[in-house]
Amino acid sequence: MAEAVVSFAVERLGDLLIQEASYLHGVSDKVTEIQAELRMMRCFLRDADARQYENEVIRNWVAEIREAAYDTEDIIETFASKAALRSKRSGLQHNLKRYACFLSEFKAFHEVGTEIGAIKSRISRLTENSQSYNLRSIAEGEGSGFRTKSQQLPRQTYSHDVDEDTVGVEDSMEILLEQLMKPDKGGSVVSIYGMGGLGKTTLAKKVYHHAQVRRHFDHVAWSSISQYFNVRDVVQGILIQLTSANEEHKTKIRNMRDEELFESAYKIQEEKKCLVILDDMWKIGDWESLKPAFPLHKAGSKILLTTRIQAVASHADPLQGFLYQPGLLSEEKSWELLRTKAFPRDDRRDPTTINNRELLGKEMAKYCGGLPLAVVVLGGLLATKHHTYELERIHKHTKSYLRRGKDKCEQQGSRVSSVLALSYQDLPYQLKSCFLYLGHFPEDHEIHTKALVRMWVAEGIVSRVGEETSEDVAEGYLDELIGRCMVQVGRRDSNGRVQTCRLHDLMRDLCLSKAEEENFLEIVNLQQMETFSSSMPTTRTSNKVRRRAIFLDRRRPLESIEEARQLSENGDEDANVYVNFIPQNGTYLRSLLTFDTQYSSIIPKVLRNTDWKNFKLLRVLSLEELLLEENIPEALGNLIHLKYLSLKSASLPSFPSSTRNLGCIQTLDLRFYSAADADQPINCFGLHKVIGRMKCLRHLYLPMYLKVDDSKVQWDNLSNLETLKNFDGEHWEVQDLAQLTKLRKLKIRNAKSFEELVIILKPSCSISNNLESLYLDKVRATMEETDLRQLSICQHLYKLFLGGEINKLPGHHHLPPNLTKLTLCGSYLRQDPIPILERLLNLTALCLWSNFYLGEEIVFSANGFPRLTFLGLSFDYAIKLLWVDKSAMPSLKHLSIQRCTSLAMVPEGLRYITTLQILEIFNMPKEFIQRLQVINGIEGEDFYKVRHVPSVSLIVDNFRSASKHDSMF
């Protein structure tokens, strides 16, 4: 990671030289010199990073380099911030003070020059030391000649080493065998991909030894690729296995020229039906180097490939290949596997002991998060414990045991940690910082990707590349982390973009461990739930904290929460000490995030006593859900480097006018509510002073309900604005937005009429071409068909919300052609909208809410809505009958019906929608629900219509009355 830090520092210094040019004009030469020093040092770090795990001296050297890189960035940014403040103040100062300002500036130049000189000396000394450690300068792209012991012996897998005690692989095996052996499956490559420890190799071994596979294929071969392999050795091994070579033939194969070797391997697979298993492939380049040995798309032979990286799996056979990602184990399957591994002879024990083991075992299995490797490792540990008190001790510290492994003295961590760590070590340096940043978020937290991407950009972790914006690059980085199976997808939007993501618990443990090793992040848990320890001795050369996350873990028992409350009652001073939030610790902070703060009275006290003047380098500040009885401190306006500020869902007494000084802000989320009364509008009388100054602003979220004065807001100053939410048409004129040419997402409330939007929907207006999301809530005048036709010119509009009465919908060809999500709310349409909407070929999500239609019957016709995956019907009291033709909505996966109280039953045609996975019924009449239930084994009248749906939820007044997986059977 040190290489990542230094590489990042080199890029940041380059960015600073451009972005802060006006403030660095006196020291730019020195900054360029130190940038060159760090660039040279980066070459030595490629070798040092590989060796630090086995050499404490090198580990200390790497830590010093890392801190020197951090310190360089601190010095330059601190100087730039001071220069910016002097510049801001100098315009207000009288001419008589100019001489004093000049002396102050000269002194600052001298000080920063001295500090940079000291840094240069530090780096030069460290460079000299590298020679005594026999570190080589390795050019980018060149591999290190030295490998650690674990790298010299890469993670090998052997086909004969088969785990017979597997659980939950039956469905996976059936899918894989079908793809490998059915004659109608034309692809040559079947790829199993997923995170480390998911059981990919176990599945591949099961396939390798399966009796049907042995009968179907003439020859089979197994090769373990791993991160470090020799191409010639792999092809030789495959050829030897496919030919069942004797010693003489093996010698002949080993003496073949490369061309002859590849040709021989190719021919035997062409002539015979062969199965070659390539286990644990890491890079696309590795596949490309092996590819000439395989006759792709020739009848008979197949390749089974396992990898952690989706891009590798996709690349092997992009046109016809089959990709398969095994799922995590359920809690039931996890316990079944743990019981098999840990308690194989429980039938010989007394019932009380068995019951105790089962209770403890099930709890411990949950901590494994469904990861088979973690379950197996835990099972191996428990198998050696024969007494209940031993199990109770492990149960109390299950997570620590999983991270540490069996031997408390192991410095390289457990088998689980080391397997997952391989994925981290393989990351390019740009992605390592992005991955570690995810450690800010609490366990099981659904991370909103928009916010995450904007935090990365605000911190400078991600920079623009060529024509791509920084946020586009950041989204690409997130996609790559997902493709490497290090980050899990939560929800996707109608376009397929990832809306939320999360870390598997054990992957998060790895993230926190690495973040601690690299002094990247500090976590403050207000309940001190547990301390995260590193997988190797942590070397701290500095107590400087650059990123901090503060959160309260809500899952703790009530008595623990009470303990936290008692602590907060000891007074403001104790609270500050508890969170270790002293001013000098804030001097170097770049990010500060708080979570679940509504459950704690400590954080408001800490923030109230914080001297924000010491946080001049802060770039990201998230105070979401914070409950404050006092105003945000005015000193917040001195955070001139702040680029991301979120007060979403916070409770504040008034609008924070100090935000007017945040000239560098890129994302400003002001969706807070009044501390006095959450239903009252926010007094935003100073908003016009705030908005006009924020020329770097890209994303602005205003309070849902607000009051403003008559002062005109200079919207046209926000030339970089891309997102504007909660623009209030009652207070401002829509036509004032016409100059915001980069606007892509717009939410307007209380528009007087749709006609107001005509000025920004003209073909000559850039907004109409850039707009991707338009949300019109509570349009006061009835929307006419001729008005809505204006939307057809918005070629890139994907999401549309129309809230308000609509006289008539235009034909489908007069609606945005690429629309993927449409919501109609309170439309009071007199004609069935479905015949028009079902012809929108790209629509994937349709929400029909709040008396969208005044008729009694809706018909979904055959072949309509070809791509629709989600349909939601809510709060419509007129509809009595839904009619679904056979072949209607052929892609539908999720149907939600809520408070349509006149609807008598689910449609007959649901039984023909075989793609339906989720049916949710919310707050419907009792008779409606009873028709879908199974009570005492007796099926309701309509149950046959939904029998094929895997998940059916029936919820009355927010209480789950029945679920297909629970009480319906």
N, C-alpha and C positions, 0 to 999 in steps of 0.2 A: 504493500500500500504506500510505502514511502515514495516509490517512483510515481505513484498516482498523485500524491500531494505535491511533489516537486514539479511534475508536468503541469499540474493544475496551476501552481504558482507562476510558472513561466508564462502560461497563457493569460493569467489574470494580470500580470505586470504589463503584458502587451496591451490588454484591454484598457488598463488604467492609463497607460501612456496616451491612448486615443481619447477615452472618455473624460479624463481629468486634465487634458492638455493645458487648459488655461490656469490650472492651479499648480502644475508640476513644471512650469517652464524653467524654473531655476535649478531643478535637480534631475531633469529628464536624462542627462548624460549618465549620471550615476545609476539611475534606475536601469538604463540599458546595459550598463556594465554588469550589474548584479544579475540581470536576466541571462546574460551570456554565461556567467559563472554557474548558475543553476542548470542551464541547459547542458553544460559539460558534465556536471555532477550527475545528471540523470542517467548518463551512460553507465556509470559505475554502479548505480543502484539496481540495475537489472540483474547484476550478479549478486549484489548484497542481499536483495530481497529473497533470493532463493536459498541463501545460506544462513540467514539470521536465526532460524528456528533451532539451529544446532550449535550456535556460537554466541555466547552472551556478549562478548566484546563487540562483535559485528552488530548484534542487536542494539547495543547502546549507541553505536556509531550511526545506525540507521535512524534511531530516535532523535539524535542530535540534528541530523540533516533535516528531518521532518520539521522539527521545531524552528530551525533556521529559516526554512521556507515559509512557515506560518508567520514568523516574526517579520520577515521582509514585507509580506503583504500588510501586516499590521502597521508597520512604520509608514509605508507609502500612503495607505488609506487614512491614517490619523493625520498626516501632514496635509493631505488633500482636503479633509474635512475642516481642519483649522483654517486653511486658506480660504475655503468657501465661506466660512462664517465671517472672516475678516472682510471679505469682499462684500458680503451682504450688509455688514455694519458700516463699512466705509462710505456708502452712499448716504448715510444718515449723519455722518460726522461733519463737523465744521471744518473749514479749510485750515484753521489753526492747528488741528490735530493730525494733519497729514504727515508731518515730520515724525511724530511719535509712531504712526502706523508704519512708516518706512523702516524705522529702527526695529519695530517688532517683527516685520517681515524678514529683515536681514538676519535677526537672531534666529528665527524659525528655520531659514535656509541653512544656517550654520549648524543648528542642532540636528536637523535631518541628515545633513551631509556627514556629520560625525557618526550618527547611528548607522547609516548605510555603510560607511567605511568599516565600522566594527563588524557588521554582518559579513562584509566581503572578507575580512580577516578570518572570521569563524569558518566560512566555507572553504577558504584557501587552506586553512589548517586541516580541515576534515578531508580535503582532497589529498593532501600529503599523507594523511593517516591511511587512506585507502590502499596506498602502495604497500604499507607494512602488513596489511591483511590479505595481500595477494589477490585483490579484487581487480578484475579485468574491465576495461571499457568496452561495452558491447553496443554495437550500433543497433538502431531500431530495426526490428524484424529478424535480427540474428538471435539464435538461441544461446543460452548460457552454457559454457563448457562444463561447469560444475553443477552437479545435482546433489540434492540432499539424499540421504539414504533411502527415504521413502520415494524419492523421484527416480533414483537409480533402479529401484525395484517398483515399477508402477503397479497400480491396482490391477492385478491379474485375476482373471476368472477362468475356471477350468470346467470343462463339460462333464467330467466324471463326478464332480463335487455337487451332488444333487440333494436339496433339502426336501425330504419326503413329507415333512409336517407343514403343509401349506393350507391356507384357508382362503376361501373367496375367490379362487382363480378359475372356477369352472366356466363361467360365462366368457371370460377373457380367452380361455383356451378354445372354446367353441368358435369364437369369432376369428381367431388367428388360424386355426386349422382350416376353416372354410376358405379364407383368403389364400392360403398356401396350396391347397390341394384341389379346389374346384376348377374344372377346366374352363369355365366361362370367365374366370378372373384373369384379365389379360396383363395386369401389372407384374413386373419382375421383382419389385422390392416391396416388402412389408416392413414398416418401421414402427417400433414401439418407443415412445418418447414420454418423458415425465421427469419430475424432480428426483434427486438422489435418494435412494432408500425406498423407492416406490415398489420395487420388486420386478423391475424390467428384466434383469438377468435371470431371476428365478423363473419367470415366464418363458424366457428363451430356452432355458435348460429343460423345462417341461416339454416344450415343443421338440427339442433335439432328441429326447429319449422316448417320445410318444410312439406307441406301437404302430399307429396308423401312418405316421410320418416315415417310419422305417420301411413299411410295406410300399408306400407310394413312391419314395425316392430311391434311386439306385445307389446313390452315395450321399453322405452328409459330412460337413466339416464345420469345425468350431474355431474361431480366432478371436482372441481378446486384443482389442485395439488400444484402448486407454489413451492418455494424453501424450505419451512418448512411445513411439513404436518405430520399427524399421520396416519400410514397405517391402523390401525384398524378403525379409524373414517371414512376414505375414503371407505373402503369395506362395513361398516355398512350403510353409506349413499347410496351407489349404490344398495345394497340389499333392502333397504327401498323403493327406487324409483321403482325398477323393480317389486316389489310385491305390490305396492300401499298400503303399510301397514297402518292399523289404529293404534290408540294409544296403544292398547293391544299388537298388533303384533310388534310395534316398541320397546316396553319394552322387549319383548321376544328376539328380535334381539340383543338389547344392552346387554343382559345377556348371550349371546352365548359365548362358548369358541372359541378361535381363529380358531381351526381346523374345528369346526362346522360352524363358520361364513363363512370361505372361501369355504367350501364344498357346503353350501346353495347357495352362489352367483354363484358358478360354475354350479350347477345343473340347476338352472332356465335358464341360458343362453344356456345350452345344450338342454333343453327341448323346449324352446321357441325361437323365433327370437327376439333377443335383440340388441339394439345399446347402447353402453356405450361410452360417450365422456369424455376423460381425458384431461383437459385443462391445459396448461402451465407446462409441465413436464421438469425437469432440468437435471436429472442424470440417467444414466443407472441403477444404484443401486436402484433408486426409482421404475423403471419398474420391476426389478427383484423381489422386495418385493411385488408387486401387482400381478405379473404374475400368481401365483397359483389360483387366483380367476377367471381366464378366460379360457374357453375351446377353445384353439387355433386350427384352421384348422378343426373345426366341422361346418357342413353346417348350415347356417342361421345367427348366431349372428356375430356382427362386433364390432370393436373398432375404434373410431376416436380419434387420439392423436394429440395435438398441442405442439410444442416445438421450442425453438430457436436453438437447437443444432442438427446438422445433424446426429451425431453419435448415439444420442438417438433415432431419427426417424428410422435409419437403423437397430438398434439393436432389436427393438420391434418384428419385423417379417422379419429376414434377407433373407429368401428364397422366400417368396411370397408376402411380404408386399408391399404397394404402397406408394411412397414418392411424395409429391407435394409441390413445393415452389411457392407461389404467386409472381407475378411480381410487381414492383413499378408502380404507376399510371403514365400515360402519362401527359403531360402538359394540354392537353384538358380535360382529366378526373379529374385532380387535380382542375382545375378551376370550372368544373361542381359541384364537391363535395363542394368546398369552397362557391360557389354561393348558393347552397342548405342550407348550415349551416349559412352563414353570412347574406345573403340578400333574405330571403324567400318571402318578400312582395315587391319586387322591381317593380312589375307591377303597384303599386299605385303611383309611383314617376314620376317626369317629365323626359323626354328623356335625357336631359343634365346631370342630376344627375346619371341616370342609366349608361350613357356612361362613366362618370368619375369613377364611382365605378368599372365598368368592366375593364377599363384600369389599375387602381391601383390594383384591385383584381388579374388580370392575372399575373402581375409582382410579387405580394406577393406569389401567388401559386407556382411560380417557386422556391422560396427559400425553399419550403418544400421538394424538391427533390423527389417528388412522394411518400413520406411516408404518408399513410392515417392518422395516428395519428396526425402528425404535421398539416395536413390540417384541421382536426377536431378541434384541439386546437386553431389554428389561426381563424377558423370560429367562435368559441365561443367567442373569444375576439372581433372580428369585429362586431358581432351581437349586442353588447352593444353600438356601436358608430354610431351616427345618422347624424353626420355632416362631410362634406368633409374634413375640416381641421384636424379632428381627424384621418380620414383614411390616410391622407397625412403624419401625424406624425408617425403612425404605419408603413406605407410603408417605411419611411426613416430608421427605425430601426427594420425591421421585424425580423432579426436574433436574436437581443437582446431580443425581446419579446418572441420568441420561447424558448430561453434558460431560461429566467427569470420567465416566467409564468405571470399570471394575476396580482398577488400581488407583488409589488416592494419590499415588506419586506420579501418575502418568502426566507428563507435561504436554503431550500432543493431543490430549483430549480423548474422548471415547470414540468407539467405532462410528457412532452416529455423527458426532461432530466432525470427525475427519472426512467422512464420506461427503457431507454437505459442504465442507470447506473447499473441496476440490472445485466446486462450481464457482466459489468466490475467487479462488486463485486464478481461474481461467478468464476472469473478466478483463476486458481492456480497461486502462486506467480511467477513461471517461465515465465508465459505468460503476466503478467502485464507489466513488463519492455519492452517486445517485442511490446506490443500494444502501449505503450506510445511513443516508438521510432518512430512510424509512424507519430507522430505529427510534425516531421521535415519537412515533404513534403507539398508543397502548396496545396490549395484546388483544387480538380479535377485533381490532378497530377497523371499520370499513373506511378506507382512505379514499376521499374524493379526488379523482385523478386531475381534474382541472386545477384544484388548489395545489396539489403536489407539484404539478408541472410548473405552475407560476412561482412556487417557492424555489424550485431549482433555478429558474431563470433569475429571480430576484437576488439569490445568493451569488450568482455568477458561476454556479457549478456547470451550467450549460450555456454555450455561446452559439450564435448563429453560424451556419456553414453555407457559404456561397449565397444562393438566392433564398435558401430556407430561413424562416424566422427562428428565433431562439425557441419559441414554444413548439414549433413543428419539429425541431431537432429533439427537444425534450420528450415529446410524444413518441418519437422514434426510439429513444433510449428506453422508455418505459415498455414499449412493445418488445424490445429485445430482451429485457429482463423477464418479461412474461414468456417469451419464446424460449428462454433458457430455463424455464420452470422454476425460477427463484421467487417469482411473484405470482400470486393467484388472482384470477379474474373474479370480481364480485358480480357486478351488473354491467350489461352493455346497453347502449341506447339504440334507437331505431335505425341508426346508420351502421351499427356494429362496433362503434367506438366504445372503448372501455370507460365506464362511468365511475366505478369503484373497484378498488383492488385491496388486497390484504396479504399479510405474510403468514405462512404456516408457523405455528408456535415454535417449532424447533428451528426453522429458518430464521425466525426473529431472534432466538437465542444466539444463533451464529452472528447475526447482524450486530447485536449488542456487544457480544464478545469482541468482535473485530473493531467496533467503534471505540471500545474502551482501550484496546491495544494501541490504536492510532491516535488517542486523545482527540477523537473527532466529535464526541457528543457526551453530554452528561444527562443522566436521567434522575429526576428527583421525584420519588414516589412518596406522597405525603403520609403513607401508612408504613413505609419501610418494609414492604412485603418480603422482598429478598434482595440480596446483593448479587449482581451478575458478575461472575468471575471469568477471567480470560482463560483461553485454552493453553496459554503459555504465560510465563511470568511477565507481568506488565511493567514496562520501563517508562517511568514518567520523569521527564527532564524539566517539566514546567507544570504549574498549577493553573495555567491560563485555560479558561473554558471558552470555547468559541460557539458552541451550540448547546442549548439547554431545553429540555422538555419537563414540564411539571404536570403531574396528574395524580388524581385520587382514584385508586382502584375500587370500583363500586362492588366488586364481587366478594369483597371481604365480609366476614360476619359482622353483625351490627355492633358487637362489643368493640371491634377494631375501629369502626367509624367513630364510636364514642370516644375512644382513646385519642383519635386525631382531633376531635372537637375539644376535648379537655386540654390538649396541648395548645390549641389556638387561644384558649381562654386565659392562658398564663400571661398574655400581653403581647404588644406589638414587637417588643425587642426580642422576646423568645421566638416569635414566629420568624423573624428575620434570620436568627441564628439557625433555626431548624431547617430552613430552605437554603442556607448558605448563600444568601443573595446579597452579600456585602458589595459595596460600590466597585472596588477594584476587580472583583470577579465579573462585573458587567462590562468592564472596559473593552474586552476583546470579543464580546458576544456578537455573532452574526445573525443568529436565529434564536428566538424565544417563543415557545409554543406552550399553551396551557390546555388541559383537557379535564372534563368533568368538574369544572370549577364550581358549578352550582351546588356541589355537595360539600364544599369546604369554605370555612370562614377565614382560613389562614391566608390564602392567596390574595384576597382583596387587601388584607392588612400589609402583606409584603409589598404589593404594588403601590399602596398608598405611601409607604415609607421609602420607596425607591427613589434615588436621585437619578433621574433620567438623563441628566447632563453627562453622566459617565458612560452612556451607551451610544456613543457617537458612531460606532461602526455597525450598529444594528441595521440589518437589511430586511429581516422577516420578523413580524410580530403578530402572533395570533392569540387573541384574548376571547375566543368564542365562548359563549354561555357564561361569561363572567357577570357576577352580580355586584354592582357597585352602587353605593348610596351617595357617592361624591363624584364630582366631575373628573374627567380624565385630566391629569396634570398638564398645565400649559407647557411644561418642559418637553412634552412629547414632540412639540413642534421643532425642537432642536435636533431631532434625529434626521439630519439632512440626507443620510444615505439610505433611509428606509424606503423600500420599494414594494413591500407587501404588508398591508395592515388589514386584519379581519376582526371585526366586532360582531360578527354574525351571531344572532340569538342572545347577545349580551343584554343586560339590563342597566341602562344608564340614565341619570337624571336629566341630561340635556345633550344637545348636539355638541360634539367635541370641536370647537372652533379652532383649536390649536393645530388641527390638521391642515390649515391653510398654508403652513410653512413647509409642507412636505413636497418640495419641488421635484424630487426624483421618484415619487410614488408611481408605481405601475398598476398595482391592484389595490383597490380601496373598497372594502365591504362594510357598509354602514347599515346592514339589515338588523339593527338592534331595536329594542323596544323601550318604552318609558318605564323607569323604575317606580314612578308614582302609580301608573295605571297602564297595564300592558295593552289595553284596548284604545287608549288615547293616542292621537297623532303626535308625532315628534315635532317639537318646535325647532325649525331649521332656518331661523331668520338670518343666520350668517352664511348660508350656503353659497350665495353668489360670490362672496369673497374667497371661499375655498375653491370652487370649481375653476374660476378663471386663471388660477396660478399653476394648475397641474398639467403642464404641457406634455409630460411624459406618460400621462395616465392612459392605460390600455383597457382596464376593466373596472367599471364603476357600478356598485350595487347600492341603491338608495334605500332608505327606510320604506316599508310598505305603506305606512300612513304618515304624512308629514304636513306641517304648516310652514308656509314661507311668507316673506313680505313681498312688496311690490317691486323690489329691486330686480333688474334684468340680469339673468345669468348668461355669461358669455360662453355659450355652448361651442361656438365656432373655434374657441381657443384649444379645444380638446381634439386636435387634428390627428392624434394617434389612437383615439378611442375605438375599440373593437367590440366591447360589450357594454351595454347600458340597460340596466334593469330598474323597473319601478319609476320610469319617467311619468310624471303626473300631468295629464292633459288638462286638468282643471286649473293648474297653476302656470303652465308654460305652453308655448306654441310649438306644435310639431314641426312647422316649417323652419324653425331655428336649427333643426338637426341636419338640414340639407348639406351643410359643409363638412359633415363628419364622413368623409369619403371612405374610411376604412371600417366603418361600422358593419359588423357581421351578425351580432345578436342584439335584438331590441325588444324590450318589454314596456308597453305603454298601458297605463291605467287611466280610466276616466276620460278617454278621448271623446271630444264632442260629437264627432261623426267620422265615418271611414273616409269621407272626402278630404279630411285634413291630411291624410297620408299620400294624396295624389302627388304632391310636390316631391316626395322622396321616392315615389315609385315610377317616376318618369324614366324613359330609356336614357335620357341625357344625364340622369343623376347616378353617380357611381354606387350609391347605396343599393339601388335595385339590382345591380349585378353582383354585389358582394354579400348581400344579406343571406344568411343561412338559417336563422331562427327568428320568427316574428310572433310575439305574444301580445294580443290585444284583449285586455280584460275590462269588462264593463263599458263597452262602447255605448254611448247614451242614445244616439239616434239609430233607427233601424237601418241595417246594412242592405243595400240593394244589389241586385244581380250585376248591374252595370258597374258598380263600385268594385265588386270582388273580381271582376274580369281583369282589373289592373294587376292582379297578382301573377298573371301568366307570364309577365316579362321577367319575373324573378327566377332565373334559370337555376340558381344554386340554393334556393329556399328548400330546406329539408324538413323543418318543423314549423307548424302553423297552429296557433291557438286563436280561435275566434270566440270571444265571450260577449254575447249580446244578441239581440233579436235580428234574425235574417229573414227578409221577405221571400227570397228565392235563391237557391244556389245556381251558379252558372254551370254550363256543361263541363264535363271533365277536361276537355281540351282547353278550357279557359282557366284552369287551375294550374298551380306550379307543376311542371312536368316531372320533377325529381322529388316530389314530396314523399317522405318516409313516415312521418308522424303527423296526424291531424286530430285536433280536439275541437269539438263543437259543444259550447256550454250556454244554456239558456237561449237557444236559437229560436224556439217556438215555430219551427218550420211547419208549413201546412201540407207539404208534399214529402213523401218518403224519400230521404236523401240517398238511400242505399243504391238504387240503380245508377246514380251518378258516381258515387264514391267507389263502388266496386270495380270501376274501370280505371282507377288510378293504379297503374301496373307496378309502381315501386313502393306502394304503401305497405309498411310492415306493422304499424301500430295505429289503432283507431279508438279514440275515447269519445263517447257520446254521453253527455252529462246534463243534468238539471233541465228537464223538459225541452230537450233538443228537438222533439217532434210531437205534434199534437194529435197525430193519428193513433189508431188502435192496433195496427198490424204492420210488421216489418218483414220483408222477404229478402233473404240472401239467396241469390240465384246460382245455378250451376256455373262453375268456372269463374265466378266472381272473386275478387280479392286474391289473386294468385300467389302473392307473397306475404299476405297478412299473417303475422305470428301472434299478435295480441289484440284482443277486442274487449273493451270495457264499457258496460252499460250501467249508468248510475243515476239515481234520483229522477226517474221519469215515471210519472204517475198515470200516464194515459195508455201506454202500451199494454195490450192484453195478450197478444199472440206474436211469437217469433216463429217464422217459417224458414227452415234451412233445407235447401234442395240438396240432393246427392251431388257430390263433387264441388260443392261450394266451399270456399276457404280451405283449399287443400293443404295449406302450410300452417294452419292455426295450431299453436301450442298452448296458449294461455287464454282462458275465458273468465271474465269477472262480471258478476251481476250483483248490483247493490241497490237496495231500496227501490226496486221497480215493483211497487206494491200491487199493481193491477195485473201483473203477469201471473198466469195461472200455473204454468209448468215450463220446464226446459224443453226446447224443440226436439222433435223426433229425429231430425237430421243430425243431431250430435253423434249418434252412434256410427255415422258414416265417416266422421272426421277422425281417422286413425292416428293422426299426428298429435292430437290433443293430449297434453301432459298434465296440465293444471286446470282445475275448475274450482273457482271460489264463489261462494254464495254468501253475501253479507246482508244481514238484517232484512230478510224476506219473510213473508207471512208463514205462520206455523204449518199451514197445509202444504205450502210449496215445498218446505224442507222435509216434511214427513214422506212425501212421495219419493224422495231420494234416499231415505235412510233404510238401514237394515236393523230391525229391532227384534231381538230374540230369535234370530235366524230367519225372520220373515222379511222379504224384500219389499220395498215400497213400489208403487205403481210405475214410477219412472226410473227405477234403479237400472233397468236393462239398458237405458240410453247412455249411461255413464260407466257401465261396468268395466270398460276398457281403459278408463282414465286412471293413470297411476296415483294421482294425488287429487282428492276431492275434499274440500274444506267447507263446512257448513257453520256459519257464525251468526249468532243472534245477539244483538246488542253488545257487540264486541266480546262475546263469550263463545269460545269454540265448543259447539254442541256435539259435533261429530266429525270424524276424519276417517277416510278410507283406511288409513294405516293404524287407526286407534280403535274407536268404539263402534265402527260400522259393521264389524263382523263379530 
